[in-house]
Amino acid sequence: IDISESVITMMEDIRIKNGYECMKYSVMDATNMNFENDKFDLCIDKGTLDALLCSDTNELGFKLIDEMYRVTKVDG
């Protein structure tokens, strides 16, 4: 997921070009995801948390962590 529609469009083009059938990209705010609880075995963050923790408050960073826990299965 990414909040930027242009990034998702670029990744979709790469996915199609390389035949990555199992990959799915979505425009979404990582601090307020629309996935159901306990959806994934694993969440990987490539740098969003670092960027959010550079703000004046850590509020968005904590929201991201809360969302990652929410969408990750209990034993994930």
C-alpha positions as a Markdown table, in Angstrom:
| # | Residue | x | y | z |
|---|---|---|---|---|
| 1 | Ile | 0.0 | 0.0 | 0.0 |
| 2 | Asp | 1.0 | 3.6 | -0.5 |
| 3 | Ile | -0.8 | 6.9 | 0.0 |
| 4 | Ser | 0.4 | 8.0 | -3.5 |
| 5 | Glu | -1.7 | 7.0 | -6.4 |
| 6 | Ser | 1.2 | 7.6 | -8.8 |
| 7 | Val | 3.4 | 5.2 | -6.9 |
| 8 | Ile | 0.7 | 2.5 | -7.0 |
| 9 | Thr | 0.2 | 3.0 | -10.7 |
| 10 | Met | 4.0 | 2.6 | -11.3 |
| 11 | Met | 4.1 | -0.6 | -9.2 |
| 12 | Glu | 1.1 | -2.0 | -11.1 |
| 13 | Asp | 2.9 | -1.4 | -14.4 |
| 14 | Ile | 6.0 | -3.2 | -13.1 |
| 15 | Arg | 3.8 | -6.0 | -11.7 |
| 16 | Ile | 2.1 | -6.5 | -15.1 |
| 17 | Lys | 5.4 | -6.2 | -17.1 |
| 18 | Asn | 7.1 | -8.9 | -14.9 |
| 19 | Gly | 4.1 | -11.2 | -14.5 |
| 20 | Tyr | 3.9 | -11.0 | -10.7 |
| 21 | Glu | 0.3 | -12.3 | -10.6 |
| 22 | Cys | 0.2 | -12.7 | -6.8 |
| 23 | Met | 1.1 | -9.1 | -6.0 |
| 24 | Lys | -1.6 | -6.6 | -5.3 |
| 25 | Tyr | -1.1 | -2.8 | -4.8 |
| 26 | Ser | -3.6 | -0.4 | -3.2 |
| 27 | Val | -3.8 | 3.3 | -2.6 |
| 28 | Met | -4.3 | 3.5 | 1.2 |
| 29 | Asp | -3.3 | 5.4 | 4.3 |
| 30 | Ala | -1.1 | 3.0 | 6.4 |
| 31 | Thr | -2.3 | 4.7 | 9.6 |
| 32 | Asn | -5.9 | 3.9 | 8.7 |
| 33 | Met | -6.1 | 0.8 | 6.6 |
| 34 | Asn | -9.3 | -0.7 | 5.3 |
| 35 | Phe | -8.3 | -4.3 | 5.8 |
| 36 | Glu | -10.1 | -6.5 | 8.4 |
| 37 | Asn | -8.5 | -7.4 | 11.7 |
| 38 | Asp | -6.1 | -10.4 | 11.7 |
| 39 | Lys | -5.8 | -10.4 | 7.9 |
| 40 | Phe | -2.0 | -11.0 | 7.3 |
| 41 | Asp | 0.7 | -13.3 | 8.6 |
| 42 | Leu | 3.3 | -10.5 | 8.3 |
| 43 | Cys | 3.5 | -6.7 | 7.8 |
| 44 | Ile | 6.7 | -5.2 | 6.4 |
| 45 | Asp | 7.4 | -1.5 | 6.6 |
| 46 | Lys | 10.0 | -0.1 | 4.2 |
| 47 | Gly | 10.4 | 3.3 | 5.7 |
| 48 | Thr | 7.0 | 4.8 | 6.5 |
| 49 | Leu | 7.5 | 4.6 | 10.2 |
| 50 | Asp | 10.9 | 6.4 | 9.9 |
| 51 | Ala | 9.2 | 9.2 | 8.0 |
| 52 | Leu | 6.3 | 9.5 | 10.4 |
| 53 | Leu | 8.6 | 9.6 | 13.4 |
| 54 | Cys | 10.3 | 12.7 | 11.9 |
| 55 | Ser | 7.2 | 14.8 | 12.6 |
| 56 | Asp | 6.8 | 17.1 | 15.6 |
| 57 | Thr | 4.8 | 14.4 | 17.4 |
| 58 | Asn | 5.0 | 10.6 | 17.3 |
| 59 | Glu | 1.2 | 10.3 | 17.0 |
| 60 | Leu | 1.2 | 9.1 | 13.4 |
| 61 | Gly | 4.0 | 6.6 | 14.1 |
| 62 | Phe | 2.0 | 5.1 | 16.9 |
| 63 | Lys | -1.1 | 5.0 | 14.7 |
| 64 | Leu | 0.9 | 3.1 | 12.1 |
| 65 | Ile | 2.2 | 0.6 | 14.7 |
| 66 | Asp | -1.4 | 0.1 | 16.0 |
| 67 | Glu | -2.7 | -0.6 | 12.5 |
| 68 | Met | 0.1 | -3.0 | 11.7 |
| 69 | Tyr | -0.8 | -5.0 | 14.9 |
| 70 | Arg | -4.5 | -4.8 | 14.1 |
| 71 | Val | -4.1 | -6.3 | 10.6 |
| 72 | Thr | -1.5 | -9.0 | 11.6 |
| 73 | Lys | -2.8 | -12.3 | 12.9 |
| 74 | Val | -2.2 | -13.1 | 16.6 |
| 75 | Asp | 0.6 | -15.6 | 15.8 |
| 76 | Gly | 1.8 | -13.6 | 12.8 |
